[in-house]
Amino acid sequence: MDVWSERWHQTGMTLGIQVVWLLLLGIPVACIAWTVTHEEVFREPRSYCERECARSKSFVRRKFFYLFTCEYCFSHYVAGGILVITRFKLLFPDWRGYLVAFFSLVWVANQYMSVYNRLRLDIKHEQVEIKADEKNVKKLDDRKAA
């Protein structure tokens, strides 16, 4: 058995299964990070964090509160929490597996959030275009009626 096969055997997961786990675990990381940093349900706590980040004279305090307003920053904490819960390791069966999994999970989650953000922008753009078209049609109808 070669070195890589031995490592995968120790973790109980083939590389393919590890990648599937990585892609699946990225979903809740992205979901939680996006919800806390962007969605209306957390608007008040996020506004408080933004105010504290802007007002605080302490560097540590400013950075602490900033973490709750930035999806990229917050995704690191969420990924760490997910790894503690799942004990997921990537490529290595020891502490290095946690390290690789941590940064990979953050990257995957941020890719998901980027795609989601782009989809939201496209949908918003389409809605604006539809409203503009509806206004133009209404103006034409009003002119024809007059």
VMD Tcl script that draws the C-alpha trace (Angstrom):
set ca {
  {0.00 0.00 0.00}
  {1.42 3.43 -0.92}
  {1.62 6.38 1.51}
  {-1.56 8.10 0.27}
  {-3.60 4.91 0.38}
  {-2.38 4.32 3.92}
  {-3.44 7.82 5.02}
  {-6.88 7.47 3.46}
  {-7.27 4.07 5.02}
  {-6.45 5.55 8.45}
  {-9.08 8.28 8.06}
  {-11.65 5.81 6.77}
  {-12.42 7.97 3.75}
  {-11.18 7.92 0.18}
  {-10.15 11.19 -1.42}
  {-13.43 11.25 -3.36}
  {-15.48 10.92 -0.18}
  {-13.38 13.63 1.49}
  {-14.07 16.00 -1.42}
  {-17.80 15.26 -1.23}
  {-17.71 15.99 2.52}
  {-15.80 19.21 1.86}
  {-18.33 20.38 -0.72}
  {-21.26 19.47 1.50}
  {-19.82 21.01 4.67}
  {-19.20 24.23 2.75}
  {-22.95 24.68 2.38}
  {-23.81 25.20 6.07}
  {-20.67 27.29 6.58}
  {-21.72 29.58 3.73}
  {-25.33 29.64 4.85}
  {-24.53 30.60 8.44}
  {-21.86 33.15 7.51}
  {-24.07 34.81 4.90}
  {-27.15 34.88 7.13}
  {-25.34 36.48 10.06}
  {-23.51 39.07 7.95}
  {-26.19 40.00 5.39}
  {-29.74 38.95 6.11}
  {-32.45 41.01 7.76}
  {-32.96 38.62 10.67}
  {-29.59 39.71 12.13}
  {-29.83 43.39 11.13}
  {-29.94 44.82 14.67}
  {-26.98 42.87 16.08}
  {-25.03 43.55 12.88}
  {-25.79 47.28 13.12}
  {-24.57 47.25 16.71}
  {-21.35 45.51 15.63}
  {-20.86 48.03 12.81}
  {-21.29 50.95 15.25}
  {-18.90 49.40 17.77}
  {-16.37 48.70 15.03}
  {-16.50 52.33 13.88}
  {-16.52 53.93 17.36}
  {-14.16 51.79 19.38}
  {-10.74 53.17 20.17}
  {-9.34 49.73 20.95}
  {-7.82 47.88 17.99}
  {-8.81 44.48 19.40}
  {-12.39 45.59 20.06}
  {-12.73 47.06 16.53}
  {-11.48 43.83 14.96}
  {-13.68 41.69 17.19}
  {-16.84 43.50 16.11}
  {-15.72 43.62 12.47}
  {-15.74 39.82 12.39}
  {-19.53 39.85 12.63}
  {-19.95 42.17 9.65}
  {-17.64 40.46 7.14}
  {-18.78 37.15 5.62}
  {-15.22 36.15 4.77}
  {-13.96 36.77 8.30}
  {-16.97 35.20 9.97}
  {-16.75 32.11 7.75}
  {-13.44 31.26 9.45}
  {-15.18 30.98 12.82}
  {-18.09 29.04 11.38}
  {-15.71 26.65 9.59}
  {-13.81 26.12 12.84}
  {-17.06 25.33 14.63}
  {-18.13 22.89 11.93}
  {-14.77 21.13 12.13}
  {-15.07 20.81 15.91}
  {-18.54 19.30 15.51}
  {-17.75 16.96 12.61}
  {-14.05 16.23 13.22}
  {-13.59 16.35 9.45}
  {-10.00 16.05 8.21}
  {-8.75 16.45 4.67}
  {-5.79 14.53 3.19}
  {-4.01 13.84 6.51}
  {-5.21 11.81 9.49}
  {-3.59 14.09 12.10}
  {-3.66 17.82 12.97}
  {-2.54 18.67 9.44}
  {-5.82 17.23 8.17}
  {-7.72 19.71 10.31}
  {-5.57 22.58 9.04}
  {-6.04 21.66 5.38}
  {-9.76 21.06 5.96}
  {-10.15 24.40 7.73}
  {-8.72 26.53 4.94}
  {-10.33 24.43 2.23}
  {-13.71 24.71 3.92}
  {-13.38 28.50 4.21}
  {-12.46 28.70 0.52}
  {-15.34 26.49 -0.61}
  {-17.84 28.38 1.55}
  {-16.66 31.70 0.15}
  {-17.02 30.39 -3.41}
  {-20.60 29.44 -2.60}
  {-21.26 32.89 -1.14}
  {-19.76 34.57 -4.21}
  {-22.03 32.56 -6.52}
  {-25.03 33.30 -4.31}
  {-24.24 37.01 -4.24}
  {-23.87 37.08 -8.02}
  {-27.22 35.33 -8.46}
  {-28.87 37.85 -6.14}
  {-27.38 40.74 -8.11}
  {-28.60 39.24 -11.39}
  {-32.09 38.75 -9.99}
  {-32.15 42.30 -8.61}
  {-30.97 43.65 -11.98}
  {-33.73 41.73 -13.76}
  {-36.34 43.06 -11.33}
  {-35.20 46.64 -11.96}
  {-35.36 46.09 -15.71}
  {-38.85 44.60 -15.45}
  {-40.09 47.58 -13.40}
  {-38.57 50.00 -15.92}
  {-40.22 48.10 -18.77}
  {-43.56 48.12 -16.93}
  {-43.29 51.91 -16.48}
  {-42.53 52.35 -20.18}
  {-45.49 50.16 -21.17}
  {-47.77 52.09 -18.80}
  {-46.60 55.41 -20.29}
  {-47.30 54.10 -23.80}
  {-50.73 52.87 -22.73}
  {-51.50 56.25 -21.12}
  {-50.46 58.05 -24.33}
  {-52.61 55.76 -26.47}
  {-55.59 56.25 -24.14}
  {-55.24 60.05 -24.29}
}
mol new
graphics top color blue
foreach p $ca { graphics top sphere $p radius 0.5 }
foreach p [lrange $ca 0 end-1] q [lrange $ca 1 end] { graphics top cylinder $p $q radius 0.2 }
display resetview
